[in-house]
Amino acid sequence: MPKTNHYESLCNDLKFYIATFVPSKPDREIPYIQEYKDVVVDWYNKYMVRDNSVYRNYTELYKHGISSQQIPFMKYGFFNYKKEIKYYRVFLSPYTGQFEKKAISKERCINIYKNRMKITFTKKTTK
């Protein structure tokens, strides 16, 4: 493949040397990372806290640490979250460290159910 510019034709050592002088923009956080952090905080505050402490965000929880024995149970937090977002709009409360739920309208739930039925019905008829 032909080189598109002179920078591409340089060896890796020179590229790294040049990169030290060229400012780069900060990396953006991937959108689902914040959702992951919220689910972990909600799960930990609901099921793993044994005293009255509340972890309001992921950085507090990260400083405290999650033990290796608790990690296998983290999947239940994601399973519950996946079920809840079908019927509720959820957001992490900064006061309680848990998700607050607001019900999705009944019409939207019915439409979701009807769309699933159409998809399963068409799959059965095509076989």
N, C-alpha and C positions, 0 to 999 in steps of 0.2 A: 504494500500500500504506500503510495507516495506521501511524503511529509508535507503538511499544509503550511507550516511556517518554520522559521529558523529555530524557535524555541523547542519544537518537537525533535529536531535533529540533534540537540545537545545531549550529552550524557547525563545520567541521573545526578551525579555529584554537582554539576554546574546548575542544574535545575533547582536543587535544594538550596544552593548558595544564593541564587537569584531570588528565590522565594523568601529568604530572610529579610530582604530589603523592600519587597513589595507588600504593601498592606492588603490584607484580605478582609472581606466582610465576615461578620460572625455567622456561624452556622445557625440556621433556623431550627427550632425544635419540631420534630415530626408531630403531626396533629394527634395521633393516637397515643403518644407518650403521656400527655396530660390526663387523658382518660384512664390509662393504665394506673397512673399514680393515684387518681381519685378512687378507683376501685380498690386498690391495696389499702388505702387509708380507711375507707368505709368498712372493709372486711375486718381489718385489725381492730377498729374501735367497736364493732358489733360483737365479735366472737373471741378475740384473743386478750382483751384487756380484763384483768382480774381485779384491779383496784379502781379507784375513782379517777385515774388519769385519763385525759383526752388528748389525742394527737390531732391537731387541727389541720395539719398539712403534711406533705410527704417528707419535707426536710426534717421536721421534728421526729417523725417515725424513723427516718434513716439514721439520725444521730443515736436514737435509742437502740436500733438494730432489731432484726427479725431472726430468731434462732433457726437452725437447720431443721429442727423437729417441726416447726410450724409451716415450713414451705409447702409440704404436700397438701396441706389443708387450704392453701391459698386458692386452689382451683375452684373450690366451692363458692368463693366470693365472685369469681368470674361467671360461673354458671348462674348464680342468683341474679347478677347484673344483667346477663343476657335475657333472662326471663322477664325482669322488671321493665326493661326498655321497650318491650312490646306493648305494654299497657300504660306506662307512666313516663313522664318527662322527669328525669332525675338530675339533680345538681348537688354538689358537695357543699354542705353548710359549713362556713368557717367557724361557727360557734360550737357545734356539736361534733364535727368531724365525721358526720354520717350523711348519707344521701337523704335529701328531702324529695318527696315524690309529689307530682301533680298529675292527676289522671288525664289521659288522652281522651278526646271526645269519643262518645259511643259510636258515632258514625265512622270515625277513622278505624276503630277496632273491627267494625262490621266489614268495612271495605278490605282490610287486611285479610280477614277470614275468607271473604268471597274470592279474593285474588288467589289465595292459597288453594281453595277448592277448584278454581278454574285450572290452575297449573297441574294439580294432581289428576284432575279429570282428563285433561288433554294428554297427559303422560300415559294414562291407562288405555286410552283409545288408540294411540299410535302404535301400541305393541301388537 
